Amino acid sequence: MGESGSRVVYRARFDEHFQAAVKKADSDADREFENEVSLLSKIRHQNIIKLLGYCIHGESRFLVYEFMESGSLETQLHGPTRGSSLTWYIRLRIAIDVAR
């Protein structure tokens, strides 16, 4: 699907009804991986993507997120539409909710 930071993100189809975004972590970024798992497993908010699970197999690290049909917030803000679908009120509400 693309990249998120220094990580590659894949679109995974588990069956015809369930898709997920799978991010392959750098093998030398164990602390960053652990922090992401720790923080995202505790947060439940409509504007923050859900971490569904993770996998550690040898040196490989994967994070499994819910799949967002319309793309990420970053895509909405910086993609082809340049955030035109997000009003300033919606942007402010997202920023305040995330800050909480």
Buried (B, 14 or more C-beta within 10 A) or exposed (E): BEEBEEBEBEEBEEEEEEBBBBBBBEEEBEEBBBEBBEEBEEEEEEEBBBBBEBEEEEEEBBBBBEBBEEBBBEBBBEEEEEBEEBEEEEBEEBEEEEEE
